[in-house]
């Protein structure tokens, strides 16, 4: 069964081009020229991906995705837009966008991005949300920020998973040693290094040091 893509775009020529190209590439495509039209389609059909122009009639692409996220829709979204400022980029990702491609774009590049986003789509049990746009892919043992893989060593990853599994609770030094070292010789000083590494990624207030006991993830 092919993936189903909803394309929101008010430029008829581009819309026709995208519909033909994506259909030829093996996808099932539905199109809308306005935000309201796109929302109406979501009432009757489920989609695997949204391709969203931002500047469209009625409800713009940002607002469309916000409404989808507000009702719990987790469908991945790629913005297609002529907007080039960093504020717009931040807004798109802040609303739950997965990627952002600037017009004019190469169709082959768009196809690569679509495949990348769909390949990251996984069942909820394989994905752990950390906070914001950070999440853990348990199957791949990787951590992502807005779909971008973070550079993290294995012990950083294991410590993060332990803290997230016990979010809001104190993880003792003994628990950390068991998780990170098992039968290896434990290096207590290294725990501080791994905690520091995580704080550089998630913020200095993300992890509290409970003196003499262990650490607690606060986000």
N, C-alpha and C positions, 0 to 999 in steps of 0.2 A: 504494500500500500504506500503510495507516494505521500510526501509531506504536503500539507495544505498551507498555502501562504495567502495572507490578506495584504493587498497593496493599496495604500492610501496615497493618492497622487491626483492633483487637479490639472496637470498638463496632459492633455489628451494624447499628444504624440508620444511623450515619454511613457505614459500609462500603457498605450498600445504596444510599445516596444518591450516594456517590462513583461507584460502579459504573454506576448509571443515568445520572448527569450526564455522565461522561466518555465513555460509550458513545454517548450522544446527540450529543456534541461531535465524534464521528468517530474516537475512539481505540479500539483493541483493549485490553480490560482483563482482567487476571487478579487475583484477590484472595486474601489469606491473613490468618488471624486470629492467627497466631503466627509468631515468628521462624523456627522450624524449618519450618513450612509454607511460608514464603517461600523459604527456602533450597532446599527440595525442588523448588519450581517452577523455580528457576534451573538445576537439573541438566538439565532437559529442554527449556527454552525460553530464548530470548534476548530481552532487554527493552531498550527505548530509554530508559526512565525508571523510577526507583523513587520511589514516594510512601510515606514511612515514618513511622508513629506511633512514638514512642520507647518508651512504657510498654506493652509487649505481652508475653504469656506466653512462656516458654521462653528466647528470645533477644531482647533488646530491640533497638530500631531502630538504636541506635548500634553495638552489637556485630554486628548483621547487616551493616551497611555496612563495618565493619572487616574482617570475614571476606571480604566481596566484594573489597575493595581488596587484601587480603593475597594473593589468588589472581590478581591482575592485572585484575580487572573494572573497567572505566572508565565503566560506565553512570552517567549523571547521577542525582543523588538530591535530593529535596526532603523535608525533615522537616516533619511535621504534628504539633504537640505543644502541650500546655498549659504546658510548662515555659517560664518567663519570665526566668530569671536569666542573666546574661552568661556565667557559666561553662559552662552547657549550650550556649549559642549558640556559644561558642568551641570546645567539644568537637565539636559537630556539623560545623563547618567544618574543624576539624583532622583529622577522620576522612575528609575528602574530600567532604563535602556541598556541594551547589551552591546551595541556597537553604533558607530556614527560614521557615515561616509559622505563626503562633500561633493556637491555637483560642480561641474560635470564629472562623471565617473566612468571608468571602464567597466563594461559588463562582465568581463572575466574576473575582474577584481571583486565585483559585487558577488559573483557566484562563489568565489573563495571564502568571502566573509560569511555568506549564508551557510555554507557547509561547516565552517568553524563554529558558528553559533549553534547550529543544530546538533553538532557533535558534542557540545557541552551540555545539551539538554539531557537531564537524567531524572530518574525517579527520586522522589523526596527522600527515600531512605538512603540514597547514595550521596546526598548533599546535606551539609550542616551549615546553616546560616550563622555567621559570627555576629556581625552587626553591620549596618550600612550596606555597602556593596561587597563586603568580604564574605567568602564562604569557603568551606572545605569540601573537596571531592574525595570521599572516603575510598572509592574504588581505585582512583589513580594516586591517592596519597599526596595530593597537591592542594595548595591554597591559592585562591584567586581573589583579585580585586577588580570588580566590574568586568569580569571575564578575562583579565590579564593575569597570567600565572606569576606568582611571586617567587623570588629566589630564596629558598629556605632549606637548610640542611635537615637531615632526618631527625636529629634530636630536638631541634626547634619545633619540628612538626609534631613529634610525639608529645612534647611538653604542652603545646597548644591544645592538642586533642584532649589531653588529660584535664587541663584547666576548663575547657569548654564543656566537657562531660560533667564537670562538677561546678558549673557556673554559679557564682554567688556563695559557694562553699569554700572552706579552706582546704587546700590540697597540701598535705604534710610533706616534709622533706623525705620521709620514709617512703611515701607513695611515689614521689618523683623518682627516687633512686630505683625502686622496684620496676617502674615503667620504662625508664631510660637506660638502665644498666643491667637489670636482672642479675645474671651471674658474673658480670664484669665488675672490676674494682671501681667503686663509685668515686667520683671527683666532685666534692661538695662545691668547690669554687667554680666549677663549670656551670653549675645550676644558675648562679648569678649571671654568668655570661649569656646563657640561653634566655633567661628572663629579660635581660637588657636587649637582646636581639628582638624579642617579641614587642617590647615597649617601643622600639624604634619604628616598628611597622604600625602598631595599633594605638600608640600614644602612651605617654609616661603614666597617665592615670588609669590605664586599662588593667593593670595588675597591681594589687596591693601586697606589700611585704608584711606578713604577720610575724613579727619578730620572735625568733626561737621556735616557730611552729612550721610555717610554710608560706604559701602564696594563694591569692584569690583573684580570679578574673572578674572584673567589675562591670564590664559592658553588657 
